[in-house]
Amino acid sequence: MSKAMQQATCSCGFSVTSENRNEVVKVIQHHAHDEHGKEMTRDDVLAMMKQA
C-alpha cells in the first residue's frame, strides 16, 4: 500500500506534491525563501499541507 500524497500550495500558485512530507516541507521552504524572501518554519508548511 502506498503512502498518501501530500500537497502544499503557495499563494502565488506554486504547488508541490509528494508521498514524502519532509520533501514537501523542504521544497516549499526553499520556494518561499528564493521567490518571496520569506522564511517558513516546518510548522508553517505543515499547517498549509493537505492530502492530494
N, CA, C and O atoms as a MOPAC input file, in Angstrom:
PM7 MOZYME 1SCF
protein

 N      0.84500 1    -1.18500 1     0.00000 1
 C      0.00000 1     0.00000 1     0.00000 1
 C      0.88900 1     1.24700 1     0.00000 1
 O      1.83100 1     1.34100 1     0.78600 1
 N      0.59200 1     2.18300 1    -0.86700 1
 C      1.40900 1     3.38800 1    -0.95400 1
 C      0.95600 1     4.42300 1     0.06600 1
 O     -0.17000 1     4.38800 1     0.56300 1
 N      1.85700 1     5.33400 1     0.35900 1
 C      1.55200 1     6.41900 1     1.28800 1
 C      0.61400 1     7.41400 1     0.61900 1
 O      0.55400 1     7.50500 1    -0.60700 1
 N     -0.10800 1     8.14900 1     1.43300 1
 C     -0.97400 1     9.19800 1     0.90100 1
 C     -0.11000 1    10.33400 1     0.36500 1
 O      0.91500 1    10.68200 1     0.95200 1
 N     -0.53100 1    10.89300 1    -0.73500 1
 C      0.17700 1    12.03400 1    -1.31400 1
 C     -0.12100 1    13.27500 1    -0.48300 1
 O     -1.25800 1    13.50200 1    -0.07100 1
 N      0.90900 1    14.06900 1    -0.24500 1
 C      0.78600 1    15.31500 1     0.49200 1
 C      1.01600 1    16.46300 1    -0.47300 1
 O      1.84600 1    16.35900 1    -1.37500 1
 N      0.28500 1    17.56200 1    -0.29200 1
 C      0.40900 1    18.70100 1    -1.19300 1
 C      0.38900 1    19.99100 1    -0.39700 1
 O     -0.33500 1    20.12000 1     0.59100 1
 N      1.19500 1    20.94500 1    -0.84300 1
 C      1.17000 1    22.30100 1    -0.30300 1
 C      1.22600 1    23.25200 1    -1.48500 1
 O      1.97100 1    23.03100 1    -2.44000 1
 N      0.43000 1    24.31700 1    -1.41500 1
 C      0.34800 1    25.28700 1    -2.49400 1
 C      0.57400 1    26.68300 1    -1.94200 1
 O     -0.06900 1    27.09500 1    -0.97600 1
 N      1.49000 1    27.39900 1    -2.56300 1
 C      1.80200 1    28.78200 1    -2.19500 1
 C      0.69300 1    29.69700 1    -2.71500 1
 O     -0.01800 1    29.35000 1    -3.65800 1
 N      0.55400 1    30.85000 1    -2.10100 1
 C     -0.45700 1    31.81700 1    -2.54500 1
 C     -0.20100 1    32.29800 1    -3.97100 1
 O     -1.11700 1    32.80100 1    -4.62100 1
 N      1.04100 1    32.15000 1    -4.47200 1
 C      1.36200 1    32.55600 1    -5.84200 1
 C      0.97100 1    31.48600 1    -6.86200 1
 O      1.03900 1    31.71900 1    -8.06900 1
 N      0.56200 1    30.31500 1    -6.37300 1
 C      0.15600 1    29.23800 1    -7.26000 1
 C      1.15300 1    28.09500 1    -7.35800 1
 O      0.80900 1    27.02600 1    -7.86200 1
 N      2.38400 1    28.29300 1    -6.88500 1
 C      3.38500 1    27.22200 1    -6.87900 1
 C      2.88500 1    26.09000 1    -5.99400 1
 O      2.40300 1    26.32900 1    -4.88600 1
 N      2.99700 1    24.86200 1    -6.47800 1
 C      2.49200 1    23.71500 1    -5.73600 1
 C      3.49400 1    22.57600 1    -5.78400 1
 O      4.19900 1    22.39400 1    -6.77700 1
 N      3.55100 1    21.81400 1    -4.70600 1
 C      4.39600 1    20.62100 1    -4.67100 1
 C      3.57400 1    19.48200 1    -4.07500 1
 O      2.83900 1    19.66000 1    -3.10300 1
 N      3.72000 1    18.30700 1    -4.68700 1
 C      3.00800 1    17.11200 1    -4.23900 1
 C      4.00700 1    15.96800 1    -4.14600 1
 O      4.80500 1    15.75000 1    -5.05800 1
 N      3.95500 1    15.24300 1    -3.04000 1
 C      4.87500 1    14.12600 1    -2.84200 1
 C      4.30600 1    13.18000 1    -1.79300 1
 O      3.47200 1    13.57600 1    -0.97800 1
 N      4.75900 1    11.93200 1    -1.81600 1
 C      4.44800 1    10.99100 1    -0.74000 1
 C      5.27100 1    11.32600 1     0.50100 1
 O      4.91600 1    10.93300 1     1.61200 1
 N      6.36500 1    12.04900 1     0.30800 1
 C      7.30100 1    12.35000 1     1.38200 1
 C      7.01300 1    13.73500 1     1.96400 1
 O      7.27600 1    14.75000 1     1.31900 1
 N      6.47900 1    13.77100 1     3.16600 1
 C      6.12800 1    15.03000 1     3.83400 1
 C      7.34500 1    15.93800 1     3.99500 1
 O      7.24100 1    17.15200 1     3.81700 1
 N      8.49800 1    15.35800 1     4.33000 1
 C      9.71100 1    16.16300 1     4.50700 1
 C     10.12900 1    16.84100 1     3.21000 1
 O     10.62100 1    17.96900 1     3.22800 1
 N      9.93400 1    16.16000 1     2.09000 1
 C     10.26000 1    16.74500 1     0.79300 1
 C      9.36800 1    17.95600 1     0.50800 1
 O      9.84800 1    18.98900 1     0.04100 1
 N      8.08200 1    17.82700 1     0.79000 1
 C      7.15700 1    18.94600 1     0.58800 1
 C      7.59800 1    20.14200 1     1.42900 1
 O      7.62500 1    21.27100 1     0.94000 1
 N      7.94000 1    19.89500 1     2.68300 1
 C      8.37500 1    20.97400 1     3.57500 1
 C      9.60700 1    21.66600 1     3.00900 1
 O      9.64100 1    22.89400 1     2.92900 1
 N     10.61300 1    20.90500 1     2.61900 1
 C     11.85500 1    21.49400 1     2.11300 1
 C     11.63700 1    22.29700 1     0.84000 1
 O     12.17700 1    23.39400 1     0.69700 1
 N     10.85000 1    21.75700 1    -0.08600 1
 C     10.61800 1    22.44700 1    -1.35700 1
 C      9.86900 1    23.75800 1    -1.12200 1
 O     10.22900 1    24.78500 1    -1.69700 1
 N      8.84000 1    23.73500 1    -0.29100 1
 C      8.08300 1    24.96100 1    -0.01300 1
 C      8.95000 1    25.97400 1     0.72900 1
 O      8.88200 1    27.16800 1     0.43800 1
 N      9.75700 1    25.52300 1     1.67500 1
 C     10.65100 1    26.44700 1     2.38900 1
 C     11.62300 1    27.11500 1     1.42400 1
 O     11.83200 1    28.32600 1     1.50000 1
 N     12.21500 1    26.35000 1     0.52500 1
 C     13.14600 1    26.92400 1    -0.45700 1
 C     12.42400 1    27.88300 1    -1.39500 1
 O     12.94500 1    28.95400 1    -1.70700 1
 N     11.23800 1    27.51400 1    -1.84300 1
 C     10.46100 1    28.38700 1    -2.72200 1
 C     10.14500 1    29.70600 1    -2.02400 1
 O     10.33300 1    30.77500 1    -2.60600 1
 N      9.67100 1    29.64100 1    -0.79600 1
 C      9.31400 1    30.85700 1    -0.05600 1
 C     10.52500 1    31.77000 1     0.10100 1
 O     10.41300 1    32.98900 1    -0.03300 1
 N     11.67400 1    31.18100 1     0.38200 1
 C     12.89600 1    31.96800 1     0.56200 1
 C     13.38300 1    32.55300 1    -0.75900 1
 O     13.64900 1    33.75100 1    -0.85400 1
 N     13.49600 1    31.70400 1    -1.77400 1
 C     14.08200 1    32.12700 1    -3.05000 1
 C     13.17300 1    33.05000 1    -3.85400 1
 O     13.65500 1    33.98600 1    -4.49300 1
 N     11.87500 1    32.80100 1    -3.83300 1
 C     10.94800 1    33.56600 1    -4.67100 1
 C     10.28100 1    34.73500 1    -3.95400 1
 O      9.88900 1    35.71400 1    -4.59000 1
 N     10.15100 1    34.63500 1    -2.62400 1
 C      9.40300 1    35.65400 1    -1.88400 1
 C     10.20900 1    36.30900 1    -0.76600 1
 O      9.72700 1    37.24200 1    -0.12200 1
 N     11.43600 1    35.82900 1    -0.52700 1
 C     12.26900 1    36.39500 1     0.53100 1
 C     11.69900 1    36.16300 1     1.92000 1
 O     11.94900 1    36.94800 1     2.83500 1
 N     10.93000 1    35.08100 1     2.08500 1
 C     10.28700 1    34.78700 1     3.36800 1
 C     10.82000 1    33.48500 1     3.93600 1
 O     11.17300 1    32.56200 1     3.20200 1
 N     10.87000 1    33.43200 1     5.25300 1
 C     11.26100 1    32.21100 1     5.94800 1
 C      9.99700 1    31.53600 1     6.46900 1
 O      9.14400 1    32.18300 1     7.07700 1
 N      9.88400 1    30.25200 1     6.23200 1
 C      8.75300 1    29.48000 1     6.74100 1
 C      9.28100 1    28.36200 1     7.62000 1
 O     10.22600 1    27.66500 1     7.25100 1
 N      8.67000 1    28.19500 1     8.77800 1
 C      9.04700 1    27.09400 1     9.65000 1
 C      8.39700 1    25.81100 1     9.15300 1
 O      7.48500 1    25.83800 1     8.32700 1
 N      8.87200 1    24.70900 1     9.66200 1
 C      8.26400 1    23.41500 1     9.33600 1
 C      6.77900 1    23.43400 1     9.70700 1
 O      5.93700 1    22.94900 1     8.95100 1
 N      6.46900 1    23.99800 1    10.87600 1
 C      5.07300 1    24.06400 1    11.31100 1
 C      4.22500 1    24.91400 1    10.37300 1
 O      3.05900 1    24.59700 1    10.14000 1
 N      4.79900 1    25.99700 1     9.82800 1
 C      4.07800 1    26.82800 1     8.85200 1
 C      3.66300 1    25.98600 1     7.64700 1
 O      2.52000 1    26.04200 1     7.19300 1
 N      4.61200 1    25.20900 1     7.14500 1
 C      4.34100 1    24.39900 1     5.95500 1
 C      3.35800 1    23.27500 1     6.28300 1
 O      2.44200 1    23.00800 1     5.50500 1
 N      3.54000 1    22.62600 1     7.41100 1
 C      2.63100 1    21.54400 1     7.78400 1
 C      1.19800 1    22.05600 1     7.91800 1
 O      0.25100 1    21.33300 1     7.60600 1
 N      1.03300 1    23.29000 1     8.37700 1
 C     -0.30500 1    23.86900 1     8.53800 1
 C     -0.99900 1    24.08900 1     7.19500 1
 O     -2.22700 1    24.06800 1     7.12200 1
 N     -0.22700 1    24.29800 1     6.14100 1
 C     -0.82700 1    24.53500 1     4.82700 1
 C     -0.92500 1    23.26400 1     3.98100 1
 O     -1.46400 1    23.29100 1     2.87400 1
 N     -0.40700 1    22.15800 1     4.50000 1
 C     -0.36800 1    20.91100 1     3.75900 1
 C     -1.70800 1    20.18500 1     3.83600 1
 O     -2.40500 1    20.23500 1     4.84900 1
 N     -2.05000 1    19.51000 1     2.74100 1
 C     -3.26300 1    18.69600 1     2.71500 1
 C     -2.98500 1    17.43800 1     1.91500 1
 O     -1.99100 1    17.36000 1     1.19200 1
 N     -3.85800 1    16.45700 1     2.04300 1
 C     -3.71500 1    15.24600 1     1.24000 1
 C     -4.16200 1    15.54200 1    -0.17400 1
 O     -5.17400 1    16.20600 1    -0.39800 1
 N     -3.39500 1    15.04100 1    -1.12000 1
 C     -3.71600 1    15.27300 1    -2.53800 1
 C     -4.49500 1    14.10300 1    -3.09900 1
 O     -4.85700 1    14.11000 1    -4.27500 1

